[in-house]
Amino acid sequence: MKLIELIRGWMLVFLVAGLLAAGARGDKAIQSNVVSVENGLLRVSVDGRDGRLLALTDPATGHNHFGDAENVVGLWQLEVIGQTDRIYLKPEQATAFQVEELSSGDKGLRLTWEGLPIPGGKDSSVEVVVRLDEGESISRWKITVDVPVGQNVGRVYFPRASGLRRQQNERLAVPTWMGQELANPRKQLAGSTGKGGRLGWQYPGGVSMQCMAWYQNAGNGLYAACDDTGVRRKIFAFWGTPGDKVHYEMVHFPESEGAGNRYQLPYSAVLGTFQGDWITAAELYRKWAVHQPWTKQSRMSRGLVPDWVLDTGLWVWNRGRSPGVLPPAALLQEQLGLPVSVFWHWWHGCPYDTGFPEYLPPREGTEPFRAAVAQAHQDDLHMIVYMNQRGWGLSTKSWEAEGAERYAVKAEDGKIRPEVYNIFTREALVSMCLATPFWRNKYAGLAEEAVNDLGVDGIYMDQACLHKPCYDPNHGHPLGGGDSWMEGFRALSKDIRDRCQGDVPVVLAGEGVGEAWLPYLDLMLALQVSRERYSSPTTRWEVIPFFHAVYHPSAVIYGNYSSLVMPPYDDLWPKEFAPAEPLALLDRKFSRQFYLEQARTFVWGQQPALSNFRPLLLEERKEEMEYLMQLVRLRNQAKKYLLHGEFLRPPKLNVPEVTSEFSRLSIYAGQKDRLTTSQRSHPLALAGAWRAADGNVAIALASVADEPLSLSLEIDREYYGLPKALEIYGISSTGRKKLEWSGSLSPLEMELTPRGACILEFCRP
């Protein structure tokens, strides 16, 4: 009996102490099994006993996105690094927990866990604060972790939420560079055995933006993001467990992993809800993104992109010595009547994907190369040349001679990680660490020579919009985390521009797209337009212009992998693997794939491109080339929309779908027996919608059908902000004319000619 009274006495002391502590902060402690906070647009509910996230609810629909699982995961998980071991901690291991309302007037909660089972654990604690944005269906989550001296905070998994509630017609949209959408993601996360799998995406590099969306198409959506302006490394992840259960978490990396006993998340993790689809999520992210430093400081926004880049009508992506690259581009420019620019691979003196960075001298010799470039400039051509911005060939003489391994990216075990791309030689590249002055000076010196001595107009920095965490303690940067990679890229791009100050600024282009690179790159290559041409035909991911929907006015996005011939073969590779006829014409059965790639490029607001152009295509593939040139000329008349415009939701076209033949090939599938084919279903017409700076709106339309196509467009006047007094113009490849219309916009009936394209322009009088 005395023992019970003693325990009750201690419980009372602890309760009073907790209430006094809450009073000292002004927060109000809560004792309940379910604790909720709401702002009218979003309700967040946590378990009052251990802080687990029970619900993220849209009050308007009553839909809760979480809680569809019996074994609910805790709100966080921690990696704690000791002198000899690593342990993982979860909320349920804490000896004390408290939840309280914020007293600051914000809608929010403070959750505190104390007494974690680690040496000296009585001094350990975790504090989480969640706040709801006023007038938004958004919650922001921050975490602070304290462990005893002698113990260090490693990776932090937060927030964690389990049991995404099942809905019909589920979708997952992820900004893997340009963006992709997966139908029925729950099935993929279940794994082939049903035991569950995991999908994770690293930022920066693995994804181009800090957001993703899980939603019922045109229904309830979960928005997961963060508001980090420091471009720090993090991972967004979904994983599955038996029974088709799906869970979500973010993984954060302290500035230098395991370097301190206190960690405060320097930004907020974001969870929210919406009604719609991936475009709705993109618009939600855009409201935040347009105000961030990388957007305001983008080279496009500051007017720093050279005019010749903005004026480019078409990019020709050819490879090899100058006779096969520059004269064909000049011929195509003459036929097109608009500026053509050259995207030039394999100009260098080393074999592709093995000999980097031994680019100089050019494979045709320095003097012939200079003369060819000078002649191209006389022909009003500009060119950017390929130089991988992080790769060094492990088999090169310079790797040993210059001691490159010392400055290479190291994994957590302190070793380099060779990457093999060349299937013919199997020789590897190694990623160099951008945080090291050695590598930046090496690369900038090569770029300086290519621009100032050889006369090229710019550098294509392959693998630019990617990130490699480095754990070499001798490089002087935080281990694994931090922003050292992006700081390295900033310093590298500045060094190149400082060295190459000619009459026209040097142009820097990069592979992929990414918000963090907007201040440093003049243009970004978005190859996912041609995703079917290089990805597995069994993939269920579909490409979407997710990045464009957020950042189109802030970036020059160019290119595709669209081609009418078989890939070339580098003559510096082993002769025994060379195809009998490089650049042989592709079968006409793949022509619709070409049309679709070019239509996507057009309606999604990218600068068009053509790979592996040969002059004989003007006759042997006349229809395809005329289609491409039609789109290029049409785009040239609407650059206020398709180059500078803001992405809008395109109208529904209500067109039939068709199944077409698709080829899968690349430079590593150069022989005919390596070409694989598949069949894919796709619509016969595509649409894109854009708003210009003056408020006018344009709808870009492109048909890939071989016959006339009747369209019925559903124009949402309110969404597009169209006034009652309205003038509509039709723009074709030959000009612009005013259209007569009855005043009704939905539906808007029209007809496209076979493989026709046009732009409808909605203007204030």
HELIX and SHEET records of a PDB file:
HELIX    1   1 LYS A    2  ARG A   25  1                                  24    
HELIX    2   2 PRO A   91  GLN A   93  5                                   3    
HELIX    3   3 GLY A  121  ASP A  123  5                                   3    
HELIX    4   4 PRO A  185  ALA A  190  1                                   6    
HELIX    5   5 TRP A  278  ALA A  289  1                                  12    
HELIX    6   6 PRO A  293  LYS A  296  1                                   4    
HELIX    7   7 ASP A  307  ASP A  311  1                                   5    
HELIX    8   8 SER A  322  GLY A  324  5                                   3    
HELIX    9   9 LEU A  326  LEU A  336  1                                  11    
HELIX   10  10 THR A  366  GLN A  378  1                                  13    
HELIX   11  11 LYS A  397  ALA A  401  1                                   5    
HELIX   12  12 ALA A  404  TYR A  407  5                                   4    
HELIX   13  13 PRO A  437  GLU A  448  1                                  12    
HELIX   14  14 GLU A  449  ASP A  453  3                                   5    
HELIX   15  15 PRO A  473  HIS A  475  5                                   3    
HELIX   16  16 SER A  484  ARG A  499  1                                  16    
HELIX   17  17 GLU A  515  TRP A  517  5                                   3    
HELIX   18  18 LEU A  527  SER A  530  5                                   4    
HELIX   19  19 ARG A  531  TYR A  534  1                                   4    
HELIX   20  20 PHE A  546  TYR A  551  1                                   6    
HELIX   21  21 HIS A  552  SER A  554  5                                   3    
HELIX   22  22 LYS A  575  PHE A  577  5                                   3    
HELIX   23  23 ARG A  588  PHE A  590  5                                   3    
HELIX   24  24 SER A  591  VAL A  603  1                                  13    
HELIX   25  25 LEU A  617  GLU A  620  1                                   4    
HELIX   26  26 LYS A  622  ASN A  636  1                                  15    
HELIX   27  27 LYS A  639  LEU A  642  1                                   4    
HELIX   28  28 LYS A  672  ARG A  674  5                                   3    
HELIX   29  29 ARG A  717  TYR A  720  1                                   4    
SHEET    1   A 6 LYS A  28  ILE A  30  0                                        
SHEET    2   A 6 ALA A  96  GLU A 101 -1                                        
SHEET    3   A 6 GLY A 108  GLU A 114 -1                                        
SHEET    4   A 6 SER A 125  LEU A 132 -1                                        
SHEET    5   A 6 ILE A 138  ASP A 146 -1                                        
SHEET    6   A 6 ARG A 262  GLN A 264 -1                                        
SHEET    1   B11 LYS A  28  ILE A  30  0                                        
SHEET    2   B11 ALA A  96  GLU A 101 -1                                        
SHEET    3   B11 GLY A 108  GLU A 114 -1                                        
SHEET    4   B11 SER A 125  LEU A 132 -1                                        
SHEET    5   B11 ILE A 138  ASP A 146 -1                                        
SHEET    6   B11 ALA A 269  GLY A 276 -1                                        
SHEET    7   B11 GLY A 219  CYS A 226 -1                                        
SHEET    8   B11 CYS A 211  GLN A 216 -1                                        
SHEET    9   B11 GLU A 170  VAL A 174 -1                                        
SHEET   10   B11 GLN A 180  ALA A 183 -1                                        
SHEET   11   B11 TRP A 541  VAL A 543 -1                                        
SHEET    1   C 4 VAL A  34  GLU A  38  0                                        
SHEET    2   C 4 ARG A  43  ASP A  47 -1                                        
SHEET    3   C 4 LEU A  53  ASP A  58 -1                                        
SHEET    4   C 4 HIS A  63  ASN A  64 -1                                        
SHEET    1   D 6 ARG A  86  LEU A  89  0                                        
SHEET    2   D 6 GLN A  77  ILE A  81 -1                                        
SHEET    3   D 6 ASN A 152  SER A 162 -1                                        
SHEET    4   D 6 LYS A 245  HIS A 252 -1                                        
SHEET    5   D 6 LYS A 234  THR A 241 -1                                        
SHEET    6   D 6 ARG A 198  TYR A 203 -1                                        
SHEET    1   E 8 ILE A 557  TYR A 558  0                                        
SHEET    2   E 8 LEU A 523  LEU A 525  1                                        
SHEET    3   E 8 VAL A 507  GLU A 511  1                                        
SHEET    4   E 8 GLY A 458  ASP A 462  1                                        
SHEET    5   E 8 HIS A 382  ASN A 388  1                                        
SHEET    6   E 8 VAL A 340  HIS A 345  1                                        
SHEET    7   E 8 LEU A 314  ARG A 319  1                                        
SHEET    8   E 8 ALA A 609  SER A 611  1                                        
SHEET    1   F 3 GLY A 391  GLY A 393  0                                        
SHEET    2   F 3 ALA A 428  SER A 431 -1                                        
SHEET    3   F 3 GLU A 419  VAL A 420 -1                                        
SHEET    1   G 6 GLU A 646  LEU A 648  0                                        
SHEET    2   G 6 ALA A 685  ARG A 691 -1                                        
SHEET    3   G 6 VAL A 697  SER A 703 -1                                        
SHEET    4   G 6 ALA A 757  CYS A 763 -1                                        
SHEET    5   G 6 GLU A 727  SER A 732 -1                                        
SHEET    6   G 6 GLY A 735  LYS A 738 -1                                        
SHEET    1   H 2 GLU A 657  ARG A 664  0                                        
SHEET    2   H 2 THR A 676  PRO A 683 -1                                        
SHEET    1   I 2 LEU A 709  LEU A 713  0                                        
SHEET    2   I 2 LEU A 748  LEU A 752 -1                                        
END                                                                             
